[in-house]
């Protein structure tokens, strides 16, 4: 239902609001469906790898430093640079690579469903002519970090703020899933998130200097767990 009494956002974007769009986009309330995915964490709990606060912290930190979070941040940066330059062809290349790097069907669904939902929501709520033009680079699936990077660049958000905020949001989503799955409480989950802050900032500082050759993960058990999750008997999450 349309909201009456509100002026439509200008087609060239919204000026003078600082980082507020970023806070909205990476909020759990933003309609990308992130609550439905655990990035194989549900299987790790089922397998007994995650049983308490310490094991949850170790698992998530590995995903940050050696797993998908690091690669997604690199892909976001590459997409940001392509969108900033207005290079739709380069943006399409980065997106195709991001989609291809998903190690399982569930994890491909995780990134692509969220990416498309994110792009649709931003285009509807924070419209921008350049974003509409660049969206033509996406002929099908859209990886989540690529969508975030492109939207952030078009709206003039600083990359040095977008990358750590994005990493923080990824970690917060995993902690939220862990609270729902493992025998830990909300306070324990917040301790895990707080302890990750220095690692998030250190990794974010490295990202602008990294490129395609730096992509890759070494979280093999998590990747295999995503395959096993597909046939797990009881499941709350889609990945």
N, C-alpha and C positions, 0 to 999 in steps of 0.2 A: 504494500500500500504506500503510495507516495506521501511524503511529509509536506503538508501545506504550510505556507508562510515562510519558507526558506528559499533564499536566492540560490540559483544553481551556481556551482563552482565554475569559475572562468575556464575556458578551454585551454588556456595557456598554463594552467596550474594555480596553486594557491601560494601567494607570497606573504611574508611577514609572520609566519607561524613557527619558525625555527624547526626544532626536531619533533614537534607534535605528531606529524604524519608517521614518523618512524615508530614512535611509541604506540600508536594505534595499530600499525601494520604488524608489529611483532607481539602484540598482546594476545593472550589466549582467547580473547573474545573476538578476534578478527576471524571472519568466516572462511578458514581454509581447512577445517576438519582435523587439525593437528592432534586433538584429543583422542582420535581413533587409532593412532599409530604408536608403537613402542620401539621400533627399530630393533626387533628381535629380543628386547629386554624381557618380554613375557616368556619367551622360551628359556632364557637364562635363569629366571626364577623357577620355572618348572623343572629345569635340569639340576637345580641346587647350586648353581654358580653364585647366585645372589641370595643371601639369607639374612643380612643385617645391614646396618648403616655403612660399615667399613667396606663390605664387598660391593655394595651399590656404588660407593664413591670410587673404588678401584675400577670397576667396569666402565662407568661413565667417563672417567678421566682418560682411559685408554681410547674410547671412542672420540674424545676431543683431540687428543694429541697424535693418535696413530690411526684413526678411523675416518668415518665419513665426515665428521664435523670439519676437520682440517681441509679435506678436499672440497667440501661444499663452500668453505670460505674462499678458497682459491678461485673456484668457479664463479662465485659472486663477484670477486674483484675483476676477473676477466670480462664478465658481462657488463659490469659497471664501466670499465674502460671503453668497451665497444659502444655502449649506448651513449656515453659522454661524447664520443667522436662521431656519433650518428652513423656508425657503420653497421647496417642491418645484416650484411653478409657475414661479417665477423661474429655478430651476435648469434646468428643461426648456427655457425660452426661450434661456438662454445656450448650452445644448447644441445646440439646433437651429441657432443662429447659427454656432457653431463648425463644425458639420458642413457647413453651406451655404457657408462661406468656403473650403473646400478647392478649389483651382483646377483639379484634374484628378482622374480616377478613381483613379490610383495614389496620389496624396497623400491622397485621402479614405480609401482603404483603409489607408494608413499610420497615420492618426490614429485611425480607428475600430477597427481590429483591435487596436491597442495599448490603446486606451481600454477596450474590453470585456474584454480579457485582464487588464488592470490591476485593473479593478473586481472581476472574478471572483476573482483571487488575493487581494486585500485582504479581500474578504468571507469567503473561506475561511480565511484565516490570521490576520487581525486583525478578527474579527467585532464588530459594534456595532449595537445596536438602531436607532439613528438612521440609520445608513447603509442598513440594510435598508429603512427607511421611505422615505428619499430616493431609493433606487434605483428606486422605482416611477415616478419622473419620467422614466426612460429607457425608452421603449417600443420602441426598436430600436437604432440606432447610438449609440455613446457616444464623443465626442471625447476624446482622451488628456488634454489639459490640464484638461478639465472633471472627468474622473474623479479626477485627482490633487488638484485643488482641493477637491472635495467630501470625499474621504477625509481629507485633511489637516485640514480644518475640523472634521469630526466627531470626530476623535481629538485635537483640541486642540493641534495643532502650530501654532507661530506663523507667520503669513503672511510676516513679514519674513525668516524663515529658509527657508521653503518656496520662495519665488520665486527667489532666487539659486541654490539647490540644483537646482531644476528647470532653469534656464537652463544651469547648469554641465553637467548630465547631457545636455541636448540637444547642447551643443557637444562634449562628450566622445564622444558617439555618432557625430557627423559626423567628428571627427578619427580615430576608429577606422576608419570607412569609408574615409577618405582614405588611411590607412596601407595598407589592403588593396588599394586601387585605383591609387594614384599611386606614382611612384618615389621615395618618401621612407621613412625608417626610423622606428622608434618614438621615438627621441630627438628627431627633427625634429617629430614629432607632438606630443610633450609640450611642446616649445618653443612651438608654436602655441597649445596650450591654456593654457599659463602666460601668454603675452602677452595672451590674451583676458580674463584675470581682472579687470583694472580696468574694462573696458567692461561686463562682466557685472554687477559690483557697482553701477556707475553706472546702468545700465538698471534693475536690480532696485529701486533706490531710487525711481525714477520711477513704477513700475507701480501702487502703491496709489492714486495720484492720477489715474489714467487710467480711461477708461470706453469704452463702445461707440463713441462718436464718434471715438475715437483709433485704432480698429482700421484696418488697411490695410497693404499691402506695396507696395514698389517694386522688387522683385527679378524683373523681367519675364523675363530670360533664364533664370533658374532655373525659373520657372513654365512657360515654353515648353519647357525641357529635360525637364520631367516628362512632357509630351505625347510628345516625341520618344523618350523612354526606353521607351515602351510598345511601340515597334517596333524597338528597338535589336537588332542581330543577336546579340550575345553579352551576357549579363547575369548578374551575380552577385546582384544585389539586386532587390527587388520594387518599388522606386521610385527 
